[in-house]
Amino acid sequence: MTTQQELPDEVLSTMATEWRRKALAGDLHARGIAHELERELRRRAGAPFTSYDTLDLRPLEARTARRRRWWPFGRAR
């Protein structure tokens, strides 16, 4: 039998999609198999790079402006 590591990416992706579809249809054992196939795909592709600068939707001025401290340090109570 062929192992997951020996399958090409296209075949592995197709199999993962089919097993995920079966899992969503209610097959109890399909979820685990789909997860293993998807895990192998992620291992091959590596962790996706996330650019956190593109996630911040505030204007540039608001991102670069320093926030004022809520407590004035150095002042006694």
N, C-alpha and C positions, 0 to 999 in steps of 0.2 A: 504494500500500500504506500502511496505517496504521502510524504509528510507536508505540513504547511510550509516549511522552509523551502521545499523544492518547487512549489507552485509559482508560476509567474504572477505578477501583480494584478493583471487583468482578470485572470481566473479566480484569484483569491478575492478580489473585490466583488465579482459576480456571485461567488458562493456566499460571501458575507451578506450581500443584499438578499439573496434567496432565503437564507436561514433567518435573517431578521424579519422578513415578511412572514415566514412561518410562525415565528415567535409572536408577532403582533396578531396573527390569526388565532392564537390560543394554544399552540403546541408547547407543552411544558419543557421539553428537553431542548428545543431549538434555541432558546435564549442563551444557554451556556455555550453552545457551538458557535453561534453568531458572535458572541463576545470574544471567544478565542480567535476567530478569524479576524475580527476587527483589531484585536490587540496585536496580532502579527503585522497587519497593515500599518498600524501606528509605529511599531518597532522599526519597520523598514523605512518609513518616511521620516522618522525622527519627530521630536516635539515641534509643534508649529511655533513660529516666531511671532510674538505679539508685540506690536509697537504701541506702547501705552500713550505715546503722544497723540496718536490718532483717535484714541478712545475718549480723550478729554475734549468735550465740545464747547467749553467756555471760550470766550474771545481771548486772543493772545495777551491783551493788557491785563485781564483778570488772572491769567495763569502766572504771569511774571510779577505781578504786584505782591509786595510782602504784606502778610496779614498782620494787623495790629494785635498785640497781646491783650488778652482779656483781663489780665491782672498786671497792674503797674509794679514791677519788681523794684525793690529798694525803698518803697514807701511803707512805713509802719502802719499797723492798724490803729 
